[in-house]
Every structure is written in C-alpha cells, then in structure tokens.
Amino acid sequence: MKKLDQATKYTVIICIGIALFNLIFGYSLTRISANAMRTLIDGRMLDVSNTAAAMLNGDDLEALNKDDYDSPEYKRVMQTLTYFQDNIELEYIYCIKQVGEREFVFSVDPTVEDPGEFGTPIVYTDALYNASKGQADVDDDPYHDSWGSFYSSYSPVFDSKGEVAGIVAADFSVDWYQNKIRLMSLIVGAFVATAFAFSILIAILIATQYKKYFLKLTDKMNELSNGIDTLINEALPGVDTREDSQITKTDKNVNMSDAMEVLGEKIGVMQMRLSRQIENIRSNAYVDALTGLNNRNSYIEYLQILEKKIAEDANYIFSVVVFDINQLKVINDDYGHDTGDRLIESIAGDIKVAFAGGRIYRVGGDEFVAILEEADLSDRIATLREIVARKNKEAPITHNPDLDIGVSLGCATYDPKMDRTYSEVFNRADDAMYADKREFYKTHEDRRKKR
C-alpha cells in the first residue's frame, strides 16, 4: 500500500482540525445566537404587553364583570386590545382577572373566533403569578391549553390607587417562537458552513504548497476583513476595529506556517466581531441603564402608537408631564458627576412613585416625560413635590441643607379642539415646565450656563 505523501498527511490533519474547530465554533455560536434571539423575542413580547397595559385604564378593567359587554368601560378595553390584535404580529392578546391567590380567569378577549369567555380559567404559570404581584414577566417554558401551545408575556394594569387591577397577556405560538430561533440558527449555520468550506479550500492549497496563490487568497481575506470593518462601522458607530485589523497584515516573505497562523487569527477575529454584534443586539433594550425607566427609543416607538390613537379616536384622553431637575449643574460642579447621577436616580424613583401606572421615560440627561390616560394630575404633581421637599429636609443628597433640590414640571392634557398631534400637547407641557423653572430660580441662585 502506497504511503501518504507529506502534503496529503498535512491536508488530512488540517482538515480534521478545521472540522473540529468549526463544529465547536458552530455549536457555541449557535447557542449564543439562540440565547440572544430569545432575549430579543422576550423583550419584544414584553414591550407589546407593557404598551397595551399602559394604554388601558385600570379602573375600567377592575370594574368589569360578566354582564358588562355593552358598557362603555368594556368597549374602551376591547377597542385597545383589538388595535393590538389587528396591528401587531402576535397570536392572541387578552385581559386576565385574578380570582384567587394562584387562580386566574379570562376577562376581555377580542378574538373573533372562539374567544375566551369571561370567567374561563387560565393556565397558571410562574410568569403570570409574577405579573399579579406587579412585575411584568414572560414564560420561560411553553404551556398548553385548548387553543394550542404558547409562550406568553404578562403585564400588570394598575388602577388609580397604584394596585394591580388586571393583567394583559400577549400569546405567541410555539411554532412562531421556534421559527424565529431556527432562522437565526440557520443564518449562523450558513456562516459556519461557508467558513468551513473556505477553510478546507485554503488547507488544500497550503498542503499542495501553492504559496503565491495562497498569499493572494490571504490578500482577499484582508479585503473581506476590511469590508467587515466597514460594515461594523456603518452598523455600529463608535466600535473601534483598528486593533483587530492590525493582525490581518501579511507580506510576501511569510512562510507557510506563519501564513497559516495568520489565517487562523483572521478567522478568530471574524468570530470575535460576530460575537460582538450579537452582544450589541442583546443589549439593545428599551430601558435606561441609570434609572431603570423607559429610554428614549421606547419613547419614540410609543409616540407612533399614540399618534394613531389620536387620529382614530377624537375623544381619547391623555396628559403629558415634562420634568427637568433643578440645581443639577450646581451638584455636578460642586459635588461631582457621581453625586449628580445619584440625584438623577433619586428623582427618577420619586417620579415613578408619584406617577405609578403611567408610562415614564428618561428622554435626556435630566429630562423626563410621563404620559398618563388621565385628565387631572394635580394630586400626583402634589405628591411628587411633597416627596422632593421631604428629601430636601430629611436626607439631602449633598448633605447640604441649604441647597434645595427641585423638580420643575409642566403638564398639559390633550384637547381635541386645539390639538392635532402629540407634539402640540408636549410643547404646551414643555412651556409650562420652563415657566415653573423660572419661578424656581427667582428664589435660588442660577448658575446654569446660558444657552
């Protein structure tokens, strides 16, 4: 039997090594991608149910009973749910009523065919129970009922007292959910398969000692790497790829061993960059990292829904409150930005308490916006001012009792006779906030930079 020549031995060894690497790499990357996709899908599910819950009136929902199909409260709830059922990609959306510690039943279901009747029991899950305690959650595992197999997200609806009046559930079929995960896995698998085939080709060329041709392929790899840099810089502004690119350089005198090592480094760099992109997708959430409130992206997305509500329902009622922290520049200048951040966190918590049940956003450094389906917010505004005043007196952040921290705010309620868009309501609230700020600085030193 003829012995294998050296080139063939190297080819076999390299191919086995590349095959093992791609199997491990493909499995790891697929798991990472699946987890990242799961996180994104869970976030989308929660955003749908959270948005629907924020648009419902908790007092209306809590007052409903089995015989209220023709009541105005029932129609308002049904109208909101029907909007989501018709315009959002989901299986079902409906309201749930708690009748026992771990017992839940259907309340309002806009499904046209075979809806859940009022009082019909709901399958219990831990996520549903968490929502009954005021914490939005999504199922980790699918559940089964007479309508099929689903993952569901659950969001509490709060009444005017800040208590859970009901729960909004958004169902996503197991097939839809798994198809999304499978699609990401197929994309990653295609990438791994392409990398494997390309690597085998390179291994064969190395083993047969086509050095010049191999270096040409290496140059092509450099172009591909530079293209990835360009794509990353366009898709993810601010990501620095200069350090990664340094290892992709080759020269004409490189030997085969060194050239192969450089090639391995290039593949590793592409793997690292893809992993970074996946991590960026995973971290692309709708929550402000400092305060835990909804961020500006969430705010902009909700405004699109709100504008449609205004256009479709002339009698739709909502109010906008704009907040701005006073004395933040003094805090940053005299006590440091860490203290300023603590002040922002503290004020955000106060707003969350005073305006519980509304949608609250941090839209800038010290700027916040709250949107509530209420016309009279005087009690909530008074509560916020009392909380801030008490903190100034009992536990000032700067430990300086002579430095008052204030929150300037302005409120405006949508009036269909004078407002056409959300922006007009916001501008009135913003003007009122600046008027409030001017009143504050009439009695306090104003050390802000002039704009």
Contacts in CASP RR format, 6 or more apart in sequence:
PFRMAT RR
TARGET T0000
AUTHOR 0000-0000-0000
METHOD contacts of the structure
MODEL  1
MKKLDQATKYTVIICIGIALFNLIFGYSLTRISANAMRTLIDGRMLDVSN
TAAAMLNGDDLEALNKDDYDSPEYKRVMQTLTYFQDNIELEYIYCIKQVG
EREFVFSVDPTVEDPGEFGTPIVYTDALYNASKGQADVDDDPYHDSWGSF
YSSYSPVFDSKGEVAGIVAADFSVDWYQNKIRLMSLIVGAFVATAFAFSI
LIAILIATQYKKYFLKLTDKMNELSNGIDTLINEALPGVDTREDSQITKT
DKNVNMSDAMEVLGEKIGVMQMRLSRQIENIRSNAYVDALTGLNNRNSYI
EYLQILEKKIAEDANYIFSVVVFDINQLKVINDDYGHDTGDRLIESIAGD
IKVAFAGGRIYRVGGDEFVAILEEADLSDRIATLREIVARKNKEAPITHN
PDLDIGVSLGCATYDPKMDRTYSEVFNRADDAMYADKREFYKTHEDRRKK
R
4 12 0 8 1.000
7 207 0 8 1.000
7 208 0 8 1.000
7 209 0 8 1.000
8 207 0 8 1.000
10 206 0 8 1.000
10 207 0 8 1.000
11 203 0 8 1.000
11 204 0 8 1.000
11 207 0 8 1.000
11 208 0 8 1.000
14 203 0 8 1.000
14 206 0 8 1.000
14 207 0 8 1.000
15 200 0 8 1.000
15 203 0 8 1.000
18 196 0 8 1.000
18 199 0 8 1.000
18 200 0 8 1.000
18 203 0 8 1.000
19 196 0 8 1.000
22 192 0 8 1.000
22 195 0 8 1.000
22 196 0 8 1.000
22 199 0 8 1.000
25 192 0 8 1.000
25 195 0 8 1.000
25 271 0 8 1.000
26 188 0 8 1.000
26 189 0 8 1.000
26 192 0 8 1.000
29 188 0 8 1.000
29 189 0 8 1.000
29 191 0 8 1.000
29 192 0 8 1.000
29 271 0 8 1.000
29 274 0 8 1.000
29 275 0 8 1.000
30 185 0 8 1.000
30 188 0 8 1.000
30 189 0 8 1.000
30 192 0 8 1.000
32 275 0 8 1.000
32 278 0 8 1.000
33 184 0 8 1.000
33 185 0 8 1.000
33 187 0 8 1.000
33 188 0 8 1.000
33 278 0 8 1.000
34 181 0 8 1.000
34 184 0 8 1.000
34 185 0 8 1.000
35 282 0 8 1.000
36 184 0 8 1.000
36 278 0 8 1.000
36 279 0 8 1.000
36 281 0 8 1.000
36 282 0 8 1.000
37 180 0 8 1.000
37 181 0 8 1.000
37 184 0 8 1.000
38 181 0 8 1.000
39 282 0 8 1.000
40 281 0 8 1.000
40 282 0 8 1.000
40 284 0 8 1.000
41 172 0 8 1.000
41 177 0 8 1.000
41 180 0 8 1.000
41 181 0 8 1.000
42 138 0 8 1.000
42 153 0 8 1.000
43 138 0 8 1.000
43 153 0 8 1.000
43 285 0 8 1.000
43 286 0 8 1.000
45 90 0 8 1.000
45 138 0 8 1.000
45 151 0 8 1.000
45 152 0 8 1.000
45 153 0 8 1.000
45 170 0 8 1.000
45 172 0 8 1.000
46 136 0 8 1.000
46 137 0 8 1.000
46 138 0 8 1.000
46 153 0 8 1.000
46 155 0 8 1.000
47 286 0 8 1.000
47 298 0 8 1.000
47 301 0 8 1.000
48 84 0 8 1.000
48 88 0 8 1.000
48 90 0 8 1.000
48 93 0 8 1.000
48 153 0 8 1.000
48 170 0 8 1.000
49 93 0 8 1.000
49 136 0 8 1.000
49 153 0 8 1.000
49 154 0 8 1.000
49 155 0 8 1.000
49 168 0 8 1.000
49 169 0 8 1.000
49 170 0 8 1.000
50 136 0 8 1.000
50 155 0 8 1.000
51 84 0 8 1.000
51 302 0 8 1.000
51 305 0 8 1.000
52 80 0 8 1.000
52 81 0 8 1.000
52 84 0 8 1.000
52 93 0 8 1.000
52 155 0 8 1.000
52 168 0 8 1.000
52 170 0 8 1.000
53 136 0 8 1.000
53 155 0 8 1.000
53 156 0 8 1.000
53 157 0 8 1.000
53 167 0 8 1.000
53 168 0 8 1.000
54 302 0 8 1.000
54 357 0 8 1.000
54 358 0 8 1.000
54 359 0 8 1.000
54 371 0 8 1.000
55 80 0 8 1.000
55 305 0 8 1.000
55 309 0 8 1.000
55 373 0 8 1.000
56 77 0 8 1.000
56 80 0 8 1.000
56 95 0 8 1.000
56 157 0 8 1.000
56 168 0 8 1.000
56 373 0 8 1.000
57 73 0 8 1.000
57 76 0 8 1.000
57 77 0 8 1.000
57 373 0 8 1.000
58 157 0 8 1.000
58 158 0 8 1.000
58 159 0 8 1.000
58 160 0 8 1.000
58 165 0 8 1.000
58 166 0 8 1.000
59 159 0 8 1.000
59 160 0 8 1.000
59 165 0 8 1.000
60 73 0 8 1.000
60 76 0 8 1.000
60 77 0 8 1.000
61 73 0 8 1.000
61 77 0 8 1.000
61 95 0 8 1.000
61 107 0 8 1.000
61 108 0 8 1.000
61 157 0 8 1.000
61 159 0 8 1.000
61 165 0 8 1.000
61 166 0 8 1.000
62 159 0 8 1.000
62 165 0 8 1.000
62 166 0 8 1.000
63 73 0 8 1.000
64 71 0 8 1.000
64 73 0 8 1.000
64 74 0 8 1.000
64 77 0 8 1.000
64 97 0 8 1.000
64 107 0 8 1.000
64 108 0 8 1.000
64 118 0 8 1.000
65 118 0 8 1.000
66 118 0 8 1.000
66 119 0 8 1.000
68 74 0 8 1.000
74 108 0 8 1.000
77 95 0 8 1.000
77 108 0 8 1.000
78 108 0 8 1.000
78 110 0 8 1.000
79 313 0 8 1.000
81 93 0 8 1.000
81 94 0 8 1.000
81 95 0 8 1.000
81 108 0 8 1.000
81 109 0 8 1.000
81 110 0 8 1.000
81 168 0 8 1.000
82 110 0 8 1.000
83 308 0 8 1.000
83 309 0 8 1.000
83 312 0 8 1.000
84 90 0 8 1.000
84 93 0 8 1.000
84 170 0 8 1.000
85 92 0 8 1.000
85 93 0 8 1.000
85 110 0 8 1.000
85 111 0 8 1.000
88 170 0 8 1.000
90 170 0 8 1.000
90 171 0 8 1.000
90 172 0 8 1.000
91 150 0 8 1.000
91 171 0 8 1.000
91 172 0 8 1.000
91 173 0 8 1.000
91 176 0 8 1.000
92 109 0 8 1.000
92 111 0 8 1.000
92 147 0 8 1.000
92 150 0 8 1.000
92 169 0 8 1.000
92 170 0 8 1.000
92 171 0 8 1.000
93 110 0 8 1.000
93 168 0 8 1.000
93 169 0 8 1.000
93 170 0 8 1.000
93 171 0 8 1.000
94 106 0 8 1.000
94 107 0 8 1.000
94 108 0 8 1.000
94 109 0 8 1.000
94 110 0 8 1.000
94 111 0 8 1.000
94 115 0 8 1.000
94 116 0 8 1.000
94 168 0 8 1.000
94 169 0 8 1.000
94 171 0 8 1.000
95 106 0 8 1.000
95 107 0 8 1.000
95 108 0 8 1.000
95 109 0 8 1.000
95 157 0 8 1.000
95 166 0 8 1.000
95 167 0 8 1.000
95 168 0 8 1.000
95 169 0 8 1.000
96 104 0 8 1.000
96 105 0 8 1.000
96 106 0 8 1.000
96 107 0 8 1.000
96 122 0 8 1.000
96 128 0 8 1.000
96 154 0 8 1.000
96 166 0 8 1.000
96 167 0 8 1.000
96 168 0 8 1.000
96 169 0 8 1.000
97 104 0 8 1.000
97 105 0 8 1.000
97 106 0 8 1.000
97 107 0 8 1.000
97 119 0 8 1.000
97 166 0 8 1.000
97 167 0 8 1.000
98 104 0 8 1.000
98 132 0 8 1.000
98 164 0 8 1.000
98 166 0 8 1.000
98 167 0 8 1.000
99 105 0 8 1.000
99 119 0 8 1.000
102 124 0 8 1.000
102 129 0 8 1.000
103 121 0 8 1.000
103 124 0 8 1.000
104 121 0 8 1.000
104 122 0 8 1.000
104 124 0 8 1.000
104 128 0 8 1.000
104 132 0 8 1.000
104 167 0 8 1.000
105 118 0 8 1.000
105 119 0 8 1.000
105 120 0 8 1.000
105 121 0 8 1.000
105 122 0 8 1.000
106 115 0 8 1.000
106 116 0 8 1.000
106 117 0 8 1.000
106 118 0 8 1.000
106 119 0 8 1.000
106 120 0 8 1.000
106 122 0 8 1.000
107 118 0 8 1.000
107 119 0 8 1.000
107 166 0 8 1.000
108 118 0 8 1.000
109 115 0 8 1.000
109 116 0 8 1.000
109 117 0 8 1.000
114 147 0 8 1.000
122 128 0 8 1.000
122 169 0 8 1.000
123 143 0 8 1.000
123 144 0 8 1.000
123 145 0 8 1.000
125 139 0 8 1.000
125 143 0 8 1.000
125 152 0 8 1.000
126 137 0 8 1.000
126 139 0 8 1.000
126 140 0 8 1.000
127 137 0 8 1.000
127 138 0 8 1.000
127 139 0 8 1.000
127 140 0 8 1.000
127 152 0 8 1.000
127 153 0 8 1.000
127 154 0 8 1.000
128 137 0 8 1.000
128 152 0 8 1.000
128 154 0 8 1.000
128 167 0 8 1.000
128 169 0 8 1.000
130 136 0 8 1.000
130 137 0 8 1.000
130 154 0 8 1.000
131 137 0 8 1.000
131 154 0 8 1.000
131 155 0 8 1.000
131 156 0 8 1.000
131 164 0 8 1.000
131 167 0 8 1.000
132 156 0 8 1.000
132 164 0 8 1.000
132 166 0 8 1.000
132 167 0 8 1.000
133 156 0 8 1.000
133 164 0 8 1.000
134 156 0 8 1.000
134 158 0 8 1.000
134 164 0 8 1.000
135 156 0 8 1.000
136 153 0 8 1.000
136 154 0 8 1.000
136 155 0 8 1.000
136 156 0 8 1.000
137 153 0 8 1.000
137 154 0 8 1.000
138 151 0 8 1.000
138 152 0 8 1.000
138 153 0 8 1.000
138 154 0 8 1.000
139 150 0 8 1.000
139 151 0 8 1.000
139 152 0 8 1.000
139 153 0 8 1.000
142 149 0 8 1.000
142 150 0 8 1.000
142 151 0 8 1.000
142 174 0 8 1.000
142 177 0 8 1.000
143 149 0 8 1.000
143 150 0 8 1.000
143 152 0 8 1.000
147 171 0 8 1.000
148 173 0 8 1.000
149 173 0 8 1.000
149 174 0 8 1.000
150 171 0 8 1.000
150 172 0 8 1.000
150 173 0 8 1.000
150 174 0 8 1.000
151 171 0 8 1.000
151 172 0 8 1.000
151 174 0 8 1.000
151 177 0 8 1.000
152 169 0 8 1.000
152 170 0 8 1.000
152 171 0 8 1.000
152 172 0 8 1.000
153 169 0 8 1.000
153 170 0 8 1.000
153 172 0 8 1.000
154 167 0 8 1.000
154 168 0 8 1.000
154 169 0 8 1.000
155 167 0 8 1.000
155 168 0 8 1.000
156 164 0 8 1.000
156 166 0 8 1.000
156 167 0 8 1.000
157 164 0 8 1.000
157 165 0 8 1.000
157 166 0 8 1.000
157 167 0 8 1.000
157 168 0 8 1.000
158 164 0 8 1.000
158 165 0 8 1.000
158 356 0 8 1.000
158 357 0 8 1.000
158 358 0 8 1.000
159 165 0 8 1.000
160 374 0 8 1.000
162 356 0 8 1.000
162 357 0 8 1.000
191 274 0 8 1.000
195 267 0 8 1.000
195 270 0 8 1.000
199 267 0 8 1.000
202 214 0 8 1.000
202 217 0 8 1.000
202 263 0 8 1.000
205 213 0 8 1.000
205 214 0 8 1.000
205 217 0 8 1.000
206 214 0 8 1.000
206 256 0 8 1.000
206 259 0 8 1.000
206 260 0 8 1.000
209 256 0 8 1.000
211 256 0 8 1.000
211 259 0 8 1.000
214 256 0 8 1.000
214 259 0 8 1.000
215 250 0 8 1.000
215 252 0 8 1.000
215 254 0 8 1.000
215 259 0 8 1.000
218 250 0 8 1.000
218 259 0 8 1.000
218 262 0 8 1.000
218 263 0 8 1.000
219 250 0 8 1.000
221 248 0 8 1.000
221 263 0 8 1.000
221 266 0 8 1.000
222 248 0 8 1.000
222 249 0 8 1.000
222 250 0 8 1.000
225 245 0 8 1.000
225 248 0 8 1.000
225 266 0 8 1.000
225 269 0 8 1.000
225 270 0 8 1.000
226 245 0 8 1.000
226 248 0 8 1.000
228 241 0 8 1.000
228 270 0 8 1.000
228 273 0 8 1.000
229 241 0 8 1.000
229 244 0 8 1.000
229 245 0 8 1.000
232 239 0 8 1.000
232 241 0 8 1.000
232 273 0 8 1.000
232 276 0 8 1.000
232 277 0 8 1.000
233 239 0 8 1.000
233 241 0 8 1.000
235 277 0 8 1.000
236 277 0 8 1.000
236 280 0 8 1.000
239 276 0 8 1.000
241 273 0 8 1.000
244 269 0 8 1.000
244 272 0 8 1.000
244 273 0 8 1.000
247 262 0 8 1.000
247 265 0 8 1.000
247 266 0 8 1.000
247 269 0 8 1.000
248 262 0 8 1.000
248 265 0 8 1.000
248 266 0 8 1.000
248 269 0 8 1.000
250 259 0 8 1.000
250 262 0 8 1.000
254 262 0 8 1.000
285 295 0 8 1.000
286 294 0 8 1.000
286 295 0 8 1.000
286 297 0 8 1.000
286 298 0 8 1.000
286 301 0 8 1.000
287 293 0 8 1.000
287 294 0 8 1.000
287 295 0 8 1.000
287 298 0 8 1.000
288 294 0 8 1.000
288 295 0 8 1.000
288 361 0 8 1.000
288 362 0 8 1.000
290 341 0 8 1.000
290 344 0 8 1.000
290 345 0 8 1.000
290 348 0 8 1.000
290 362 0 8 1.000
291 344 0 8 1.000
291 345 0 8 1.000
291 348 0 8 1.000
291 349 0 8 1.000
291 362 0 8 1.000
292 348 0 8 1.000
292 362 0 8 1.000
293 348 0 8 1.000
293 351 0 8 1.000
293 352 0 8 1.000
293 360 0 8 1.000
293 361 0 8 1.000
293 362 0 8 1.000
293 368 0 8 1.000
294 302 0 8 1.000
294 359 0 8 1.000
294 360 0 8 1.000
294 361 0 8 1.000
294 362 0 8 1.000
295 361 0 8 1.000
295 362 0 8 1.000
296 361 0 8 1.000
296 362 0 8 1.000
296 363 0 8 1.000
296 364 0 8 1.000
298 361 0 8 1.000
299 361 0 8 1.000
299 363 0 8 1.000
299 369 0 8 1.000
302 359 0 8 1.000
302 371 0 8 1.000
303 422 0 8 1.000
306 318 0 8 1.000
306 371 0 8 1.000
306 422 0 8 1.000
307 421 0 8 1.000
307 422 0 8 1.000
309 316 0 8 1.000
310 316 0 8 1.000
310 414 0 8 1.000
310 419 0 8 1.000
310 420 0 8 1.000
310 421 0 8 1.000
310 422 0 8 1.000
314 416 0 8 1.000
315 416 0 8 1.000
316 414 0 8 1.000
317 373 0 8 1.000
317 374 0 8 1.000
317 375 0 8 1.000
317 413 0 8 1.000
317 414 0 8 1.000
318 371 0 8 1.000
318 372 0 8 1.000
318 373 0 8 1.000
318 374 0 8 1.000
318 413 0 8 1.000
318 414 0 8 1.000
318 425 0 8 1.000
319 371 0 8 1.000
319 372 0 8 1.000
319 373 0 8 1.000
319 374 0 8 1.000
319 375 0 8 1.000
319 377 0 8 1.000
319 411 0 8 1.000
319 412 0 8 1.000
319 413 0 8 1.000
319 414 0 8 1.000
319 425 0 8 1.000
320 369 0 8 1.000
320 370 0 8 1.000
320 371 0 8 1.000
320 411 0 8 1.000
320 412 0 8 1.000
320 413 0 8 1.000
320 414 0 8 1.000
320 422 0 8 1.000
320 425 0 8 1.000
320 426 0 8 1.000
320 429 0 8 1.000
321 355 0 8 1.000
321 369 0 8 1.000
321 370 0 8 1.000
321 371 0 8 1.000
321 372 0 8 1.000
321 377 0 8 1.000
321 381 0 8 1.000
321 409 0 8 1.000
321 410 0 8 1.000
321 411 0 8 1.000
321 429 0 8 1.000
322 367 0 8 1.000
322 368 0 8 1.000
322 369 0 8 1.000
322 409 0 8 1.000
322 410 0 8 1.000
322 411 0 8 1.000
322 426 0 8 1.000
322 429 0 8 1.000
322 430 0 8 1.000
322 432 0 8 1.000
322 433 0 8 1.000
323 347 0 8 1.000
323 351 0 8 1.000
323 367 0 8 1.000
323 368 0 8 1.000
323 369 0 8 1.000
323 370 0 8 1.000
323 407 0 8 1.000
323 408 0 8 1.000
323 409 0 8 1.000
323 410 0 8 1.000
323 433 0 8 1.000
324 366 0 8 1.000
324 367 0 8 1.000
324 368 0 8 1.000
324 407 0 8 1.000
324 408 0 8 1.000
324 409 0 8 1.000
324 433 0 8 1.000
324 437 0 8 1.000
325 343 0 8 1.000
325 344 0 8 1.000
325 347 0 8 1.000
325 366 0 8 1.000
325 405 0 8 1.000
325 406 0 8 1.000
325 407 0 8 1.000
325 408 0 8 1.000
326 405 0 8 1.000
326 406 0 8 1.000
326 407 0 8 1.000
326 408 0 8 1.000
326 437 0 8 1.000
326 440 0 8 1.000
326 441 0 8 1.000
326 444 0 8 1.000
327 403 0 8 1.000
327 404 0 8 1.000
327 405 0 8 1.000
327 406 0 8 1.000
327 444 0 8 1.000
328 340 0 8 1.000
328 343 0 8 1.000
328 344 0 8 1.000
328 366 0 8 1.000
329 447 0 8 1.000
329 448 0 8 1.000
329 449 0 8 1.000
330 403 0 8 1.000
330 445 0 8 1.000
330 447 0 8 1.000
331 339 0 8 1.000
331 340 0 8 1.000
331 343 0 8 1.000
331 397 0 8 1.000
331 398 0 8 1.000
331 405 0 8 1.000
332 339 0 8 1.000
332 340 0 8 1.000
333 447 0 8 1.000
334 398 0 8 1.000
335 398 0 8 1.000
339 397 0 8 1.000
339 398 0 8 1.000
340 397 0 8 1.000
342 397 0 8 1.000
343 397 0 8 1.000
343 405 0 8 1.000
344 365 0 8 1.000
344 366 0 8 1.000
346 391 0 8 1.000
346 397 0 8 1.000
347 366 0 8 1.000
347 368 0 8 1.000
347 388 0 8 1.000
347 405 0 8 1.000
347 407 0 8 1.000
348 360 0 8 1.000
348 362 0 8 1.000
348 368 0 8 1.000
350 384 0 8 1.000
350 387 0 8 1.000
350 388 0 8 1.000
350 391 0 8 1.000
350 407 0 8 1.000
351 360 0 8 1.000
351 368 0 8 1.000
351 370 0 8 1.000
351 384 0 8 1.000
351 407 0 8 1.000
352 360 0 8 1.000
353 383 0 8 1.000
353 384 0 8 1.000
353 387 0 8 1.000
354 380 0 8 1.000
354 381 0 8 1.000
354 383 0 8 1.000
354 384 0 8 1.000
354 387 0 8 1.000
355 370 0 8 1.000
355 372 0 8 1.000
355 377 0 8 1.000
355 380 0 8 1.000
355 384 0 8 1.000
357 372 0 8 1.000
358 370 0 8 1.000
358 371 0 8 1.000
358 372 0 8 1.000
358 373 0 8 1.000
359 370 0 8 1.000
359 371 0 8 1.000
359 372 0 8 1.000
360 368 0 8 1.000
360 369 0 8 1.000
360 370 0 8 1.000
361 368 0 8 1.000
361 369 0 8 1.000
361 370 0 8 1.000
361 371 0 8 1.000
362 368 0 8 1.000
363 369 0 8 1.000
369 426 0 8 1.000
372 380 0 8 1.000
375 413 0 8 1.000
377 411 0 8 1.000
381 409 0 8 1.000
381 411 0 8 1.000
384 407 0 8 1.000
384 409 0 8 1.000
385 407 0 8 1.000
388 405 0 8 1.000
388 406 0 8 1.000
388 407 0 8 1.000
391 397 0 8 1.000
391 405 0 8 1.000
392 401 0 8 1.000
392 404 0 8 1.000
392 405 0 8 1.000
392 406 0 8 1.000
393 401 0 8 1.000
396 403 0 8 1.000
396 405 0 8 1.000
397 405 0 8 1.000
404 444 0 8 1.000
406 440 0 8 1.000
408 433 0 8 1.000
408 434 0 8 1.000
408 436 0 8 1.000
408 437 0 8 1.000
408 440 0 8 1.000
409 432 0 8 1.000
409 433 0 8 1.000
409 436 0 8 1.000
410 429 0 8 1.000
410 430 0 8 1.000
410 432 0 8 1.000
410 433 0 8 1.000
410 435 0 8 1.000
410 436 0 8 1.000
411 429 0 8 1.000
411 432 0 8 1.000
412 425 0 8 1.000
412 426 0 8 1.000
412 428 0 8 1.000
412 429 0 8 1.000
412 432 0 8 1.000
413 425 0 8 1.000
414 422 0 8 1.000
414 425 0 8 1.000
415 425 0 8 1.000
418 424 0 8 1.000
419 425 0 8 1.000
END
